[in-house]
């Protein structure tokens, strides 16, 4: 059973508040159904893309599960849904799920037998496949690197997935590439649960150092990433929030202009 989506005020997006075991149970139900579904996550970067890229917005609107990935998104959701949190006695961060909060628990999903890993470089992809094989004992795990992604590689991956017929696909191409690929190709892909996981493949592989999980619970994982990858993360931390603010203000102004015509 997948909980209903709930509004994250201010950001104008919907998300599916779930804890780890609830997510695993929901993914098990999706696997058992044998249909095509998607698991996505919302952080400030994805929210910015939703409000600026129609393809990304369409993927999120049609997504089966949209997790509260980023701490600011989870906090804003928690402020609006305090009553939901009070009966269970847990804080907002119990519902903040990054990919590395649930990927190591995939072995708890009953019936998971075929897993595909798409993305990262060849070495990282291979190491991630090996680690996932230990996380999901008895499952067949295989992968395709996503380095130098282009139209021909995209077509090759689609054909490979058709032949492999996985139940679960970890798609780690980074935003917004992984979302635009899902938008273009989802109807051509075999039935499976497609999870957009960003850079998590390199983290599973041990190529990229993972922030201590307690930092994530404090909402400070961004600081860890900023220290390790300043060139990659600085724009998202210091510039993108202002871009998002401008997009949200524009969304509020435009409807009023329309009503005034």
Secondary structure, DSSP 8 states (H G I E B T S, - for coil): -----EEETTTTEEE----HHHHHHHHHHHHHHTS-EEEEEE-HHHHHHHTT-HHHHHHHHH-SEEEE-SHHHHHHHHHH-HHHHHTTT--GGGGB--HHHHGGGGGGSTT--EEEEEES-HHHHHHHHHHHHHHSTT-EEEEE--TT--HHHHHHHHHHHHHH--SEEEEES-TTHHHHHHHHHGGGS-S-EEEE-TTHHHHHHTSS----HHHHHTT-HHHHHHHH-HHHHHIIIIIHHHHHHHHHHHHHHHHHHHHH-
